[in-house]
């Protein structure tokens, strides 16, 4: 049956909203043995050595589809810091709680916008009382020096480009990665891609809602949204999806947690990624996933949670290009206040129904396959534009082509667009429609 692209807005109503934590994937013997081996270490310090360090791909296989296990292990995932001793398995876990892709998740390669983000984040943390003297005396000067060094190299590259008859406005350093040298690593070694602030590191950052309080709002449209998606695959939009307390807590967690390790190259949209196996595993995120299962039983009850992540975007970059996700159901949730968005009719996402006409291998994008004609080809498919709203949840079939529609945002750290993604359902069970 053809997937629908009907846009259904689910507006809040007063109603009850209970949840439970059932329907988790069971552990098999091999995974159970591996888990026993992992937690059998006498101390977490034993995991710090390179000979014992598990890759994030291995952890992905341990926790995939099991929310309770992931929450139990979340405090222990913090030793998966991106550092000079860390060797990642870049190919493992792509269909599970996947490994961050190299080189942009490590300690050697970075981008100018990642450095600027980290500098702004440390300044934000210091303004909220986190180690302000150390941040202002040591961390901020170190990042400023590295940024000056990178900017000097950009100027030098532009000069070389100019001698070759090119404008140099999009030099290699501006479009790709910057490889840090020994001086850069010395300056940033104690702070860059380090889980210095994370769920549970202070106060109740990222904790479940207190006293059994729900994270999802008591919204009477959850049942109709579940039915609409289950019956015809409609794109469903639920406004005011989280309670005010849960929304504020997740926004603060994403602004404060220093686990946004992955930077994409500039020419890939300009956004940072934080993944569950890298420490982006706050109990509150898991509570949201649990409650989504209960609120959308026909849609999600039989589909394990495969992955979840958070993205932060540059103010004037295009965001994520057209792609599909390796799952059955995709849930996007937007956190940044509406006042940061300078184009209220944009800032959200675009969805396209190509009915299987574009065949892609894992990791490929339509633009890579179609080249300069991609926009014209996509324009021929049925599409839906979902404008940005804070606390808006978008539920859709993961096999729909989709992309960011970022638009323009106010400058400043607290105005950065932040989105959450939850992927549910085994991608091997996806039935791609016959384009004929």
C-alpha positions, 0 to 999 in steps of 0.5 A, a space after each residue: 500500500 502506498 505510504 501516505 504523506 497526509 500531514 496530521 497535526 495532533 493538538 493537545 487536549 486534557 487526558 490521562 497518559 500512563 506508561 510502562 516499561 514492557 516489551 524489551 528485547 531479551 538478552 541472549 546467552 552470548 550478550 549475557 556472557 559479554 555483559 557479565 564479562 564487562 561488569 565483572 571488572 573490579 573497577 571502572 579504572 580497569 576499562 581505561 587501558 587501551 588493551 581492555 577498551 571496548 569499541 562503541 560498536 561492541 557496546 552497541 551490540 550489548 544494549 541494542 533494543 534493551 532500554 533497561 539495560 542501556 539505562 543501567 549501563 549509562 553511567 559506565 559508558 562514559 569511559 567511551 570518551 573520544 581521546 588519543 587512546 581511543 580506537 573506534 570501530 567505525 563500521 560496527 553498530 550502524 543498525 544498532 546504537 551505532 558507533 560514531 563515524 570517524 574521523 569527525 568523532 575523534 580527537 584528531 580531526 575537527 571543524 571550525 564550527 565544532 571548536 566555536 560550539 565547544 568554546 560557547 558551551 564552556 562559556 555557557 557552563 561557566 555562566 551557570 556556575 560550573 568551574 568558572 575560574 578554570 574555564 575562563 583562565 584556561 579553557 577559553 584562552 586555549 580554544 581561542 588560540 586554536 581558533 586563531 591558528 585555524 583561521 590563520 591557516 584558512 587565510 593562507 589557503 585562500 592566498 594559495 587558491 587566489 594564485 591559482 585563479 580561484 576565489 578561495 571562499 570555500 577552501 578545504 579547511 572551510 568545507 572539510 575537516 581540520 587535522 589538529 597538530 601537536 600544539 592544538 592537542 596539547 592545548 585542548 587535550 583535557 577538554 576536547 571531546 571529553 565527558 566532563 559534564 554528563 547525565 548525573 554528573 551534577 544535580 539532576 542533569 538528565 534524570 528521570 522526572 521526579 516522583 513518577 511524573 510523566 515526560 510526555 504531556 497528557 495529550 488526548 491526541 496520542 491515540 488518534 496519532 497512533 491510529 493514523 500512522 498505523 493505518 496509512 503511514 501518515 506523517 503525524 505532528 504532535 505539538 506540545 509533546 513533552 510536559 514543560 518540566 521534561 522539555 526544560 530538563 532535556 533542553 538543559 541537558 543538551 546545552 550542558 552535556 559535553 558529549 556532542 563528539 561528532 562533527 560533520 565536515 562543513 560541506 555536509 551541513 554543519 551540525 554536531 552529533 551526540 550518540 547513546 554509546 558515547 554517553 548521550 544516554 540520559 535516563 530522561 531520554 529513555 523515559 521519553 522512549 518508554 512513554 512513546 511506546 505506551 502512547 503509540 502502542 500500534 505503532 511502536 509496541 513491537 518495534 525495538 528502540 534501535 538508536 537515538 541521538 541529538 543534533 545541534 546545528 549551525 545558525 546559517 547552515 543547511 543542516 542534514 541533506 536528503 536521506 533515509 534512516 535504517 529503521 522502520 519508524 522515525 520520531 523527531 523532537 525539537 527543543 529550542 525556543 521558537 524565538 531563536 528561529 528567524 523564519 517561523 515558516 521554515 526551520 523544520 524538515 522536508 519529507 518526500 515519498 519517492 515510492 522506492 524509486 531511488 535505491 540507495 545503499 547504506 550511507 548513500 544519499 540521493 544527491 550523491 546518486 543524482 548529482 546536480 539534478 537532485 533538487 529537480 528530481 525530488 521536486 517531482 515527488 509528493 512532499 510535505 514541509 513541517 515548519 519548526 516549533 519548539 516541543 513539536 514531535 514528528 512521527 514518520 516512516 523512516 523509509 521516506 526521504 527527509 532532510 532538514 529545512 533549517 533556515 535562519 537562526 539567531 546567533 548565540 549558544 542558547 539559540 542553536 537549533 537542537 533536535 532529538 531523533 529516536 529510531 524504532 524497528 528492525 530495518 530488515 523488516 522494511 517493505 520497500 514499495 514497487 515503483 511500478 
